[in-house]
Structure formats: C-alpha cells, structure tokens
Amino acid sequence: MFIIGELINGMYKKVAEALLEKDATYIRALAGAQVEVGAQALDVNCGPMSRDIVGDLRWLVENIQKEVDVPLCLDSTKIQAIEEGLKGARVKCIINSSSADKEKLDLYIPLAKKYQASLIVLTMDKKGVPGNKDRRLELAAQIIEAAYAYEFPVQDLYLDPILLPVNVAQNQLFDILESVKDFKSMTTPSVKTVVGLSNISQGSKERSLINRTFLVMAQSYGLDAAILDPLDGELMNSLITADLVLNKTIYCGSYLEAYKKSKIK
C-alpha cells in the first residue's frame, strides 16, 4: 500500500495559519512527522483561503523538501499552481487531480508527461459523480484511452473511483470496491488505484473506525494507494496488518515496527 499523507492541506486551520504567516517551521515539522510514521508521499494543498495559490504552493514545495525527500502529490484546482510546484520539485511528483472530461485530460496528461509525473484522475465528468460501477468503468475506459493516445505510461496513472461519505451514499460503497478491482484488469501493466480515504467518514462520529474498516476491505480488492492521515496509529496498524494477511509482507514478531522502518526514507 502506497501511503500519501493528507495533513498539509489549507483546509486544516493550523496549516492555513502557517501558510498565511509563512511559518516554515510548522510545515516542515508536519511533513517530517508524517514521513516518520510511514507516509511515502505527501499531499500538498493550499486550501480555499490561499491568497496566492501559485506562490503558496511553490513555497510549500520548497519548504517541505527542506525537511523530507519523498514524492509530493500536488493538489490544486489551478493547473498553473501545479506546474509551478512541479518546477520546484526535486523528485517525481503526483498530480492530484484531473477529471475524465476531455478538455481536462488534454491539459493534465501532457503536463504529467512533460514533468514525468504520475497523474490521479477522478472517474467523474461534468455530469457529476457516477451512481454505479458501470458508469465508473465507462469513464475509466475513456481516461485510459486518452492516456494511450498521449503515450502516457499507464503504470503512472492512478484512477480514483471517488469515495463518498457513508452517511449519504452507503449503497455505493460496494460498487466502489468492485470498481477498484475492475480498474486493475483494464490494462497491462495495470493502472493504479487510489482513494481519498477520509471522504468516507465525513459527517460521521466514528471516523477512524470507518476509515480503517473500509481501507482494509479496499486492500483486499487490490487498492494500491490511499491519501490518509498517517498520524492515526490505529489506522496505520490496520493497514500494515492487512498487507501482512494478504501476504504482501513477511511475518515477524515485530512486523508493525519492521514495516514502518522499511517505509521511512
């Protein structure tokens, strides 16, 4: 499981304040803390309160890289901000994200190819979030076709089935799990799959429990990556144990500690 730490996001009050005040110490500490517990990449999002998204994203990239040397998942609705972040990155990045709309793919796939970045694409279009697995698969096919047209390596493509809150879309969750499995059978080599895990528990009381239960289930369906809170110890332990049960890691008495050490850069 590829772990993308979600916490450097301007939606969080302390991050928004640090960005406004240009508090590099706080941002660097938050980056280091996530990597220390096993995050292999970090999502970077200025949030809606940013006054200068392009400049702020570049500032975040520069300061995070002073602390850690992991891939950055550049998350913005402004393609100009993402490109500015890519210019300042020292290692291969992930672009988060495009939709399946042709005009979006025609912008984001060439950008990812230019900077040799991976690309997350949401299986949704102007019509909104799909209501069933068949529509998700239809959009996934369109995305893959566009990747082939641009000769973009499908192993660098992440498909996101769009995880919805359990309290409003409980009936869609099994379809989402099935979509994860089916996406991976659509290409050789397989495309990768990713979810924004915290979405499932928005508005719910037992957020951590819901998050880790779904994550373990998704791992059994072949999920490759998740954007999540790596500081949630129970979530991380569940993730690691699921990989063990699925025979993706080798058992030892201290497998939790061994796994975390193996992921620290």
MARLOKOL-543213 format. One record per residue: x, y, z of N, C-alpha, C in turn. Coordinates in steps of 0.05 Angstrom, whole numbers, padded with zeros to 5 digits, always signed. Example, Ala and Ser with C-alpha at 12.3 -4.5 7.8 and 13.67 -1.06 7.14 Angstrom:
+00264-00114+00156+00246-00090+00156+00264-00066+00156/+00257-00045+00142+00273-00021+00143+00258+00001+00157/
END
This chain:
+00017-00024+00000+00000+00000+00000+00018+00025+00000/+00013+00042-00019+00028+00068-00021+00012+00089-00005/+00026+00100+00015+00013+00117+00034+00020+00147+00028/-00001+00162+00023+00002+00191+00017-00010+00206+00041/+00007+00220+00055-00002+00235+00079-00019+00259+00070/-00041+00263+00084-00061+00283+00076-00060+00309+00091/-00042+00312+00110-00045+00334+00130-00036+00361+00122/-00020+00364+00101-00011+00390+00093-00032+00401+00073/-00053+00411+00085-00077+00420+00070-00088+00444+00083/-00091+00465+00068-00102+00490+00079-00130+00489+00090/-00143+00466+00086-00169+00462+00099-00166+00460+00129/-00143+00451+00138-00137+00450+00167-00129+00477+00177/-00141+00486+00199-00137+00513+00209-00108+00520+00214/-00093+00501+00227-00065+00507+00233-00048+00509+00208/-00054+00493+00188-00039+00495+00163-00045+00521+00149/-00071+00529+00148-00079+00555+00136-00064+00578+00150/-00063+00577+00176-00049+00598+00191-00019+00598+00185/-00007+00574+00184+00021+00572+00178+00027+00583+00150/+00009+00578+00131+00013+00588+00104+00010+00618+00103/-00009+00628+00117-00013+00658+00118+00011+00672+00130/+00022+00660+00152+00044+00672+00166+00071+00663+00156/+00071+00646+00136+00095+00634+00125+00112+00622+00147/+00099+00605+00163+00112+00591+00185+00124+00565+00175/+00148+00567+00164+00161+00543+00152+00167+00522+00173/+00172+00530+00198+00178+00511+00219+00155+00491+00223/+00130+00502+00224+00107+00484+00228+00103+00465+00204/+00105+00476+00180+00101+00459+00156+00122+00438+00155/+00147+00444+00160+00168+00424+00159+00165+00403+00180/+00156+00411+00204+00151+00392+00225+00129+00373+00218/+00108+00383+00206+00085+00367+00198+00093+00347+00176/+00109+00356+00158+00119+00338+00137+00136+00316+00149/+00154+00323+00167+00172+00303+00179+00156+00283+00196/+00136+00293+00210+00121+00275+00227+00106+00254+00211/+00095+00261+00188+00081+00242+00171+00100+00221+00159/+00123+00230+00150+00142+00211+00138+00153+00193+00160/+00157+00203+00184+00168+00187+00205+00151+00163+00212/+00125+00165+00209+00107+00143+00216+00099+00126+00191/+00111+00132+00168+00107+00114+00145+00096+00126+00120/+00089+00152+00119+00080+00163+00094+00102+00162+00073/+00095+00153+00050+00115+00151+00028+00113+00174+00008/+00092+00190+00011+00088+00214-00005+00071+00233+00011/+00070+00258+00004+00055+00278+00018+00037+00294+00000/+00011+00294+00006-00007+00312-00009-00002+00341+00000/-00002+00359-00020+00003+00387-00015-00019+00404-00027/-00034+00417-00010-00058+00432-00019-00059+00458-00003/-00060+00480-00017-00061+00507-00004-00088+00512+00010/-00109+00499+00001-00135+00504+00013-00149+00528+00001/-00174+00532+00008-00190+00553-00004-00184+00582+00005/-00169+00585+00027-00164+00611+00038-00138+00624+00027/-00124+00609+00011-00099+00620+00000-00104+00645-00017/-00088+00665-00013-00090+00690-00028-00073+00689-00053/-00054+00671-00055-00036+00668-00078-00030+00638-00081/-00048+00624-00094-00046+00595-00096-00020+00587-00110/-00013+00600-00131+00011+00593-00146+00036+00597-00128/+00039+00620-00116+00062+00626-00099+00062+00609-00074/+00038+00604-00062+00037+00589-00038+00044+00560-00042/+00035+00548-00065+00042+00520-00070+00072+00517-00074/+00084+00536-00089+00113+00535-00093+00127+00537-00066/+00118+00555-00049+00130+00558-00022+00128+00533-00006/+00105+00520-00007+00102+00495+00008+00121+00473-00003/+00123+00471-00029+00141+00451-00041+00169+00456-00032/+00178+00481-00034+00206+00487-00027+00212+00481+00003/+00193+00487+00020+00199+00483+00049+00195+00454+00057/+00176+00440+00046+00174+00411+00052+00199+00396+00044/+00210+00404+00021+00234+00390+00011+00259+00396+00028/+00258+00416+00044+00280+00421+00063+00280+00402+00086/+00257+00388+00090+00254+00370+00113+00254+00341+00104/+00241+00334+00082+00238+00306+00073+00243+00304+00044/+00249+00280+00035+00256+00275+00007+00237+00253-00003/+00211+00259-00004+00192+00239-00014+00176+00253-00037/+00162+00237-00053+00145+00249-00074+00124+00266-00062/+00117+00287-00077+00096+00305-00068+00072+00302-00087/+00048+00301-00075+00023+00298-00090+00011+00326-00091/+00014+00340-00114+00007+00368-00116-00023+00370-00122/-00037+00383-00104-00066+00383-00104-00076+00411-00106/-00087+00418-00130-00098+00445-00134-00117+00444-00157/-00137+00462-00157-00155+00465-00179-00143+00483-00201/-00120+00495-00195-00107+00513-00214-00083+00499-00226/-00084+00494-00252-00062+00480-00265-00036+00496-00265/-00039+00522-00264-00015+00539-00262+00000+00535-00236/-00015+00531-00214-00002+00525-00189+00012+00498-00189/-00001+00479-00201+00011+00452-00202+00037+00453-00218/+00037+00467-00240+00061+00468-00256+00083+00483-00241/+00076+00504-00227+00096+00518-00211+00108+00499-00190/+00091+00483-00177+00102+00464-00158+00120+00443-00171/+00112+00434-00195+00128+00414-00209+00156+00426-00216/+00156+00451-00223+00182+00464-00230+00201+00463-00206/+00190+00466-00182+00207+00467-00158+00212+00441-00145/+00201+00419-00156+00204+00393-00143+00230+00380-00151/+00242+00366-00131+00267+00352-00136+00263+00322-00143/+00240+00311-00136+00235+00283-00142+00209+00281-00158/+00204+00257-00168+00180+00253-00184+00155+00259-00168/+00136+00274-00179+00112+00282-00165+00088+00267-00175/+00066+00271-00161+00040+00261-00169+00022+00286-00173/+00007+00287-00195-00011+00309-00199-00039+00300-00189/-00051+00316-00171-00077+00309-00159-00095+00333-00163/-00112+00334-00183-00120+00312-00200-00135+00324-00224/-00140+00306-00244-00157+00313-00266-00184+00299-00264/-00203+00307-00279-00228+00292-00282-00226+00278-00309/-00248+00263-00316-00248+00248-00341-00257+00265-00365/-00263+00290-00361-00271+00308-00383-00248+00311-00402/-00254+00310-00428-00233+00310-00449-00216+00335-00446/-00228+00358-00442-00212+00383-00440-00193+00383-00417/-00201+00369-00395-00183+00367-00372-00160+00348-00378/-00167+00325-00390-00146+00305-00397-00126+00317-00417/-00136+00333-00435-00119+00345-00455-00099+00365-00443/-00105+00375-00419-00087+00392-00405-00068+00377-00386/-00080+00359-00371-00065+00346-00349-00047+00323-00358/-00055+00308-00378-00038+00286-00386-00012+00296-00399/-00013+00316-00417+00012+00327-00428+00030+00340-00406/+00017+00353-00386+00032+00365-00364+00047+00343-00348/+00033+00321-00342+00045+00299-00327+00068+00287-00344/+00064+00284-00369+00084+00272-00387+00109+00291-00388/+00104+00317-00390+00126+00336-00392+00144+00334-00368/+00133+00332-00344+00149+00331-00320+00153+00303-00309/+00146+00283-00325+00149+00255-00317+00136+00250-00289/+00113+00261-00286+00098+00258-00261+00076+00236-00264/+00068+00225-00242+00044+00208-00242+00019+00226-00241/-00003+00214-00248-00028+00230-00250-00051+00215-00238/-00065+00229-00220-00091+00218-00209-00113+00230-00226/-00131+00213-00235-00155+00222-00250-00180+00211-00236/-00198+00229-00230-00223+00222-00218-00242+00211-00239/-00256+00189-00232-00275+00178-00251-00302+00192-00248/-00301+00217-00257-00325+00234-00258-00321+00254-00280/-00343+00265-00289-00342+00285-00310-00362+00307-00304/-00369+00323-00324-00387+00346-00320-00414+00337-00309/-00421+00312-00314-00447+00302-00305-00447+00295-00275/-00423+00295-00263-00421+00291-00235-00409+00263-00228/-00412+00256-00202-00401+00231-00192-00419+00208-00202/-00408+00187-00213-00424+00165-00223-00441+00153-00201/-00464+00142-00209-00482+00130-00189-00479+00100-00188/-00462+00088-00205-00458+00059-00205-00431+00051-00217/-00425+00026-00214-00399+00016-00224-00397+00018-00254/-00418+00012-00269-00416+00012-00298-00408+00039-00308/-00418+00060-00296-00411+00087-00305-00382+00093-00298/-00373+00084-00275-00345+00088-00267-00326+00074-00287/-00334+00050-00295-00317+00035-00314-00317+00048-00341/-00340+00059-00349-00341+00074-00375-00322+00098-00375/-00322+00113-00353-00304+00136-00351-00275+00127-00349/-00270+00105-00334-00243+00095-00333-00232+00087-00360/-00249+00075-00377-00241+00068-00404-00234+00093-00420/-00249+00115-00417-00243+00140-00431-00216+00151-00422/-00211+00150-00396-00186+00160-00385-00163+00144-00396/-00165+00118-00396-00143+00101-00406-00139+00105-00435/-00160+00108-00451-00158+00113-00479-00142+00139-00484/-00148+00160-00468-00134+00185-00471-00104+00182-00464/-00098+00166-00443-00070+00162-00436-00055+00148-00458/-00068+00128-00470-00055+00114-00493-00050+00134-00516/-00070+00151-00521-00068+00170-00544-00044+00188-00540/-00038+00196-00515-00016+00213-00510+00010+00198-00504/+00009+00171-00506+00031+00154-00500+00042+00159-00472/+00022+00162-00454+00028+00166-00426+00029+00138-00413/+00050+00132-00397+00052+00105-00385+00030+00099-00366/+00014+00078-00371-00009+00072-00354-00001+00065-00326/+00024+00055-00322+00033+00049-00295+00037+00074-00278/+00036+00097-00290+00038+00123-00276+00010+00136-00273/-00010+00121-00281-00037+00132-00279-00052+00120-00255/-00063+00137-00239-00079+00129-00216-00109+00136-00222/-00126+00116-00220-00155+00120-00223-00167+00122-00195/-00183+00142-00191-00197+00147-00166-00227+00143-00170/-00239+00122-00157-00267+00117-00161-00285+00136-00146/-00274+00154-00131-00287+00175-00115-00303+00163-00092/-00290+00162-00070-00301+00152-00045-00321+00172-00034/-00345+00163-00028-00366+00181-00018-00372+00176+00011/-00382+00195+00025-00389+00191+00054-00409+00169+00058/-00404+00153+00078-00421+00130+00084-00449+00140+00093/-00450+00164+00105-00476+00173+00115-00494+00185+00094/-00484+00187+00069-00502+00197+00047-00502+00178+00023/-00482+00160+00021-00480+00143-00003-00472+00114+00005/-00484+00104+00026-00478+00077+00035-00482+00056+00014/-00502+00060-00003-00508+00040-00023-00488+00039-00046/-00470+00058-00047-00450+00059-00069-00423+00046-00061/-00419+00041-00036-00392+00034-00026-00383+00007-00037/-00401-00013-00040-00393-00038-00051-00386-00035-00080/-00401-00019-00095-00394-00013-00123-00366-00001-00125/-00359+00016-00106-00333+00029-00107-00311+00008-00103/-00315-00011-00084-00296-00032-00080-00293-00049-00106/-00315-00056-00118-00315-00072-00143-00301-00056-00165/-00304-00030-00165-00291-00014-00186-00261-00015-00183/-00251-00014-00158-00223-00016-00153-00212-00041-00166/-00225-00063-00161-00216-00089-00172-00217-00089-00203/-00239-00079-00214-00243-00080-00243-00224-00061-00258/-00219-00037-00246-00200-00019-00259-00173-00032-00265/-00164-00048-00247-00137-00060-00249-00136-00082-00270/-00159-00091-00280-00159-00112-00301-00161-00099-00328/-00162-00073-00330-00167-00060-00356-00143-00055-00373/-00119-00057-00361-00094-00052-00376-00073-00071-00367/-00052-00074-00384-00028-00089-00378-00004-00072-00386/+00013-00063-00367+00011-00067-00338-00014-00052-00327/-00021-00059-00303-00045-00048-00291-00043-00018-00285/-00064-00004-00289-00066+00023-00277-00065+00020-00247/-00059+00041-00233-00060+00041-00204-00087+00053-00194/-00094+00047-00170-00119+00057-00158-00113+00072-00132/-00129+00092-00127-00125+00109-00103-00152+00119-00093/-00154+00123-00067-00177+00137-00056-00168+00158-00036/-00185+00178-00034-00182+00198-00012-00197+00187+00012/-00184+00173+00030-00197+00156+00049-00216+00172+00068/-00208+00195+00077-00223+00210+00097-00251+00218+00087/-00255+00217+00060-00281+00224+00050-00303+00206+00060/-00297+00181+00065-00318+00162+00072-00330+00168+00099/-00315+00181+00117-00325+00185+00144-00334+00214+00149/-00335+00231+00129-00343+00259+00133-00371+00259+00145/-00374+00275+00166-00400+00278+00179-00408+00255+00197/-00390+00235+00201-00396+00212+00218-00381+00215+00245/-00391+00201+00265-00379+00203+00292-00354+00185+00294/-00356+00160+00285-00334+00141+00288-00315+00143+00264/-00303+00166+00260-00288+00170+00235-00265+00150+00232/-00248+00147+00252-00225+00130+00250-00233+00101+00245/-00254+00092+00259-00263+00064+00256-00273+00059+00227/-00289+00078+00217-00300+00075+00190-00277+00076+00170/-00258+00094+00173-00235+00096+00155-00220+00070+00153/-00212+00060+00176-00195+00036+00176-00210+00011+00167/-00235+00009+00173-00251-00014+00163-00252-00014+00133/-00259+00009+00121-00260+00010+00092-00233+00005+00080/-00212+00016+00091-00186+00013+00080-00178-00016+00078/-00182-00031+00100-00175-00059+00100-00190-00074+00078/-00216-00068+00076-00232-00081+00055-00222-00073+00027/-00215-00048+00023-00205-00039-00003-00178-00053-00010/-00161-00057+00010-00136-00071+00006-00141-00099-00006/-00161-00112+00004-00167-00139-00005-00178-00139-00034/-00187-00115-00044-00196-00113-00071-00174-00102-00090/-00150-00098-00079-00127-00091-00095-00120-00061-00095/-00131-00046-00077-00125-00017-00076-00095-00013-00073/-00084+00005-00090-00055+00010-00090-00046+00032-00071/-00063+00053-00068-00054+00077-00053-00078+00090-00040/-00072+00105-00018-00093+00120-00005-00081+00146+00006/-00097+00167+00003-00090+00192+00016-00104+00192+00043/-00088+00192+00064-00098+00187+00091-00082+00202+00112/-00092+00199+00137-00078+00211+00160-00059+00191+00172/-00033+00193+00166-00014+00173+00177-00009+00175+00207/-00018+00197+00219-00015+00200+00248-00036+00186+00263/-00056+00174+00250-00076+00157+00262-00064+00130+00266/-00054+00124+00290-00039+00100+00295-00055+00074+00290/-00080+00074+00298-00097+00050+00294-00102+00045+00264/-00105+00067+00249-00109+00064+00220-00084+00052+00208/-00060+00062+00215-00035+00052+00204-00031+00023+00212/-00037+00016+00236-00033-00012+00245-00052-00031+00230/-00076-00022+00224-00095-00038+00208-00085-00042+00180/-00075-00020+00168-00064-00021+00141-00041-00042+00139/-00022-00039+00158+00001-00057+00159-00007-00086+00163/-00026-00091+00181-00035-00118+00186-00049-00130+00162/-00065-00113+00148-00079-00123+00124-00059-00132+00103/-00037-00116+00099-00017-00124+00080-00004-00150+00088/-00001-00154+00114+00011-00179+00124-00008-00203+00117/-00034-00200+00124-00053-00222+00119-00056-00228+00089/-00053-00207+00072-00054-00211+00044-00028-00221+00031/-00009-00227+00049+00017-00239+00041+00034-00219+00024/+00031-00193+00030+00047-00173+00016+00072-00166+00032/+00073-00174+00057+00096-00170+00073+00102-00197+00088/+00126-00199+00098+00135-00223+00112+00130-00220+00142/+00119-00241+00154+00113-00240+00182+00138-00242+00199/+00138-00226+00220+00157-00229+00242+00143-00219+00267/+00154-00225+00291+00140-00217+00315+00136-00187+00318/+00154-00172+00307+00152-00142+00309+00146-00131+00281/+00126-00143+00268+00121-00135+00240+00112-00106+00237/+00098-00095+00257+00089-00068+00256+00113-00049+00254/+00131-00053+00273+00155-00036+00273+00172-00040+00248/+00175-00065+00240+00191-00071+00216+00180-00057+00191/+00154-00058+00188+00141-00046+00165+00146-00016+00165/+00142-00003+00188+00145+00026+00189+00174+00034+00183/+00193+00019+00193+00222+00025+00188+00228+00022+00159/+00215+00002+00146+00221-00003+00117+00211+00019+00099/+00191+00035+00109+00179+00055+00092+00191+00083+00097/+00206+00086+00118+00218+00112+00125+00241+00117+00106/+00241+00140+00093+00262+00148+00074+00288+00155+00090/
END
